[in-house]
Amino acid sequence: MMNKLSFKILTSPSTNDHELRILIDDQDFLGKDYLGIDPPSFFSQDFERKGGLLIGRCTCGVEGCADYQVIVNFDEKMVFWTDGYGLSLSFDKAEYADLIFKSKNDHSWEDTKRQAERLITDILKESQTKDNYKFDWASARIYIKQITLSYSKNGDQKLFHIPWDGQTKDNIKQSVERFIKVSLE
């Protein structure tokens, strides 16, 4: 029997982010034992690769602490999820690929802060500082009217803070352009 996969994105106040809930046959698969993965993290995974797929994180909210991974396999027509505990799910491959593509590109769940983070990440994702620290992430959820940027190199992290009016895309673009001129060029 083939299963139906769908997603539901909810705010996660305890972790100051969002969680992508996995629904199997319209039922919440993760239950109360796991939080869903923050959508940008979930969709950064390679869905065309066989192997582990992170679908749940510990209720503390930290990825890497009691995560829930499924093992993904596929053939020409089906995608299979298994784990070490007897899980056996199967999905139509075309429907699976369509769901991933549409969900990855649907940003309707984003509030203004999450939209700002995505826009900044799109601009800076390949950037590095003059001293070769590479861009990791942007957050508008740490400080009011500021975007925090994380750059790292060899386990060392540098944080930068750029101003933002908290509302407009134009202001984001201006702040990022100033940051690039001062810190990256």
Contacts in CASP RR format, 6 or more apart in sequence:
PFRMAT RR
TARGET T0000
AUTHOR 0000-0000-0000
METHOD contacts of the structure
MODEL  1
MMNKLSFKILTSPSTNDHELRILIDDQDFLGKDYLGIDPPSFFSQDFERK
GGLLIGRCTCGVEGCADYQVIVNFDEKMVFWTDGYGLSLSFDKAEYADLI
FKSKNDHSWEDTKRQAERLITDILKESQTKDNYKFDWASARIYIKQITLS
YSKNGDQKLFHIPWDGQTKDNIKQSVERFIKVSLE
1 90 0 8 1.000
2 78 0 8 1.000
2 90 0 8 1.000
2 91 0 8 1.000
2 92 0 8 1.000
3 24 0 8 1.000
3 25 0 8 1.000
3 89 0 8 1.000
3 90 0 8 1.000
3 91 0 8 1.000
4 24 0 8 1.000
4 25 0 8 1.000
4 26 0 8 1.000
4 91 0 8 1.000
5 22 0 8 1.000
5 23 0 8 1.000
5 24 0 8 1.000
5 89 0 8 1.000
5 91 0 8 1.000
5 95 0 8 1.000
5 96 0 8 1.000
5 99 0 8 1.000
6 23 0 8 1.000
6 26 0 8 1.000
6 99 0 8 1.000
7 20 0 8 1.000
7 21 0 8 1.000
7 22 0 8 1.000
7 23 0 8 1.000
7 99 0 8 1.000
7 103 0 8 1.000
8 20 0 8 1.000
8 21 0 8 1.000
8 23 0 8 1.000
8 28 0 8 1.000
9 18 0 8 1.000
9 19 0 8 1.000
9 20 0 8 1.000
9 21 0 8 1.000
9 39 0 8 1.000
9 109 0 8 1.000
10 18 0 8 1.000
10 19 0 8 1.000
10 21 0 8 1.000
11 18 0 8 1.000
11 19 0 8 1.000
12 18 0 8 1.000
12 19 0 8 1.000
12 35 0 8 1.000
12 36 0 8 1.000
12 38 0 8 1.000
12 61 0 8 1.000
14 61 0 8 1.000
15 35 0 8 1.000
15 38 0 8 1.000
15 61 0 8 1.000
16 141 0 8 1.000
17 38 0 8 1.000
17 141 0 8 1.000
18 38 0 8 1.000
18 39 0 8 1.000
18 109 0 8 1.000
18 114 0 8 1.000
19 35 0 8 1.000
19 36 0 8 1.000
19 37 0 8 1.000
19 38 0 8 1.000
20 36 0 8 1.000
20 37 0 8 1.000
20 38 0 8 1.000
20 39 0 8 1.000
20 42 0 8 1.000
21 28 0 8 1.000
21 29 0 8 1.000
21 30 0 8 1.000
21 36 0 8 1.000
22 28 0 8 1.000
22 29 0 8 1.000
22 30 0 8 1.000
22 36 0 8 1.000
22 55 0 8 1.000
22 56 0 8 1.000
23 29 0 8 1.000
24 89 0 8 1.000
29 55 0 8 1.000
30 36 0 8 1.000
30 55 0 8 1.000
30 56 0 8 1.000
30 68 0 8 1.000
32 59 0 8 1.000
33 59 0 8 1.000
33 68 0 8 1.000
34 56 0 8 1.000
34 57 0 8 1.000
34 58 0 8 1.000
34 59 0 8 1.000
34 66 0 8 1.000
34 68 0 8 1.000
35 56 0 8 1.000
35 57 0 8 1.000
35 58 0 8 1.000
35 59 0 8 1.000
35 61 0 8 1.000
36 42 0 8 1.000
36 55 0 8 1.000
36 56 0 8 1.000
36 57 0 8 1.000
37 54 0 8 1.000
37 55 0 8 1.000
37 56 0 8 1.000
37 57 0 8 1.000
37 63 0 8 1.000
39 109 0 8 1.000
40 117 0 8 1.000
40 118 0 8 1.000
40 121 0 8 1.000
41 54 0 8 1.000
41 63 0 8 1.000
42 54 0 8 1.000
42 55 0 8 1.000
43 100 0 8 1.000
43 103 0 8 1.000
43 104 0 8 1.000
45 53 0 8 1.000
45 54 0 8 1.000
47 53 0 8 1.000
47 72 0 8 1.000
47 97 0 8 1.000
47 100 0 8 1.000
49 72 0 8 1.000
50 72 0 8 1.000
50 73 0 8 1.000
50 74 0 8 1.000
51 71 0 8 1.000
51 72 0 8 1.000
51 73 0 8 1.000
52 69 0 8 1.000
52 70 0 8 1.000
52 71 0 8 1.000
52 72 0 8 1.000
53 69 0 8 1.000
53 70 0 8 1.000
53 71 0 8 1.000
53 72 0 8 1.000
53 81 0 8 1.000
54 63 0 8 1.000
54 67 0 8 1.000
54 68 0 8 1.000
54 69 0 8 1.000
55 68 0 8 1.000
55 69 0 8 1.000
55 70 0 8 1.000
56 67 0 8 1.000
56 68 0 8 1.000
56 69 0 8 1.000
57 63 0 8 1.000
57 64 0 8 1.000
57 65 0 8 1.000
57 66 0 8 1.000
57 67 0 8 1.000
57 68 0 8 1.000
58 64 0 8 1.000
58 65 0 8 1.000
58 66 0 8 1.000
58 67 0 8 1.000
60 66 0 8 1.000
68 83 0 8 1.000
69 83 0 8 1.000
70 81 0 8 1.000
70 82 0 8 1.000
70 83 0 8 1.000
70 87 0 8 1.000
70 89 0 8 1.000
71 81 0 8 1.000
71 82 0 8 1.000
71 83 0 8 1.000
71 84 0 8 1.000
72 79 0 8 1.000
72 80 0 8 1.000
72 81 0 8 1.000
73 79 0 8 1.000
73 80 0 8 1.000
73 82 0 8 1.000
74 80 0 8 1.000
74 93 0 8 1.000
75 93 0 8 1.000
76 93 0 8 1.000
77 92 0 8 1.000
77 93 0 8 1.000
78 90 0 8 1.000
78 91 0 8 1.000
78 92 0 8 1.000
78 93 0 8 1.000
79 90 0 8 1.000
79 91 0 8 1.000
79 92 0 8 1.000
79 93 0 8 1.000
79 96 0 8 1.000
80 88 0 8 1.000
80 89 0 8 1.000
80 90 0 8 1.000
80 91 0 8 1.000
81 87 0 8 1.000
81 88 0 8 1.000
81 89 0 8 1.000
81 90 0 8 1.000
81 91 0 8 1.000
82 88 0 8 1.000
82 89 0 8 1.000
107 115 0 8 1.000
107 118 0 8 1.000
110 118 0 8 1.000
112 140 0 8 1.000
112 166 0 8 1.000
112 167 0 8 1.000
113 140 0 8 1.000
113 141 0 8 1.000
113 166 0 8 1.000
114 140 0 8 1.000
115 169 0 8 1.000
116 138 0 8 1.000
116 140 0 8 1.000
116 147 0 8 1.000
116 164 0 8 1.000
116 166 0 8 1.000
116 169 0 8 1.000
116 172 0 8 1.000
117 137 0 8 1.000
117 138 0 8 1.000
117 139 0 8 1.000
117 140 0 8 1.000
117 141 0 8 1.000
117 147 0 8 1.000
119 169 0 8 1.000
119 172 0 8 1.000
119 173 0 8 1.000
120 138 0 8 1.000
120 147 0 8 1.000
120 149 0 8 1.000
120 172 0 8 1.000
120 176 0 8 1.000
121 135 0 8 1.000
121 137 0 8 1.000
121 138 0 8 1.000
123 173 0 8 1.000
123 176 0 8 1.000
124 135 0 8 1.000
124 138 0 8 1.000
124 149 0 8 1.000
124 176 0 8 1.000
124 180 0 8 1.000
125 135 0 8 1.000
126 135 0 8 1.000
127 134 0 8 1.000
127 135 0 8 1.000
127 180 0 8 1.000
127 184 0 8 1.000
128 134 0 8 1.000
128 135 0 8 1.000
128 151 0 8 1.000
128 184 0 8 1.000
129 151 0 8 1.000
129 158 0 8 1.000
129 183 0 8 1.000
129 184 0 8 1.000
130 183 0 8 1.000
130 184 0 8 1.000
131 153 0 8 1.000
132 153 0 8 1.000
133 151 0 8 1.000
133 152 0 8 1.000
133 153 0 8 1.000
133 156 0 8 1.000
133 158 0 8 1.000
134 151 0 8 1.000
134 152 0 8 1.000
134 153 0 8 1.000
135 149 0 8 1.000
135 150 0 8 1.000
135 151 0 8 1.000
136 150 0 8 1.000
136 151 0 8 1.000
136 152 0 8 1.000
136 157 0 8 1.000
137 149 0 8 1.000
137 150 0 8 1.000
138 147 0 8 1.000
138 148 0 8 1.000
138 149 0 8 1.000
138 150 0 8 1.000
139 147 0 8 1.000
139 148 0 8 1.000
139 150 0 8 1.000
140 146 0 8 1.000
140 147 0 8 1.000
140 148 0 8 1.000
140 164 0 8 1.000
140 166 0 8 1.000
142 148 0 8 1.000
143 161 0 8 1.000
145 163 0 8 1.000
145 164 0 8 1.000
145 165 0 8 1.000
145 166 0 8 1.000
146 161 0 8 1.000
146 162 0 8 1.000
146 163 0 8 1.000
146 164 0 8 1.000
147 161 0 8 1.000
147 162 0 8 1.000
147 163 0 8 1.000
147 164 0 8 1.000
147 172 0 8 1.000
147 175 0 8 1.000
148 159 0 8 1.000
148 160 0 8 1.000
148 161 0 8 1.000
149 159 0 8 1.000
149 160 0 8 1.000
149 161 0 8 1.000
149 162 0 8 1.000
149 179 0 8 1.000
150 157 0 8 1.000
150 158 0 8 1.000
150 159 0 8 1.000
151 157 0 8 1.000
151 158 0 8 1.000
151 159 0 8 1.000
151 160 0 8 1.000
152 158 0 8 1.000
160 179 0 8 1.000
160 183 0 8 1.000
162 175 0 8 1.000
162 176 0 8 1.000
162 178 0 8 1.000
162 179 0 8 1.000
163 175 0 8 1.000
164 171 0 8 1.000
164 172 0 8 1.000
164 175 0 8 1.000
165 171 0 8 1.000
END
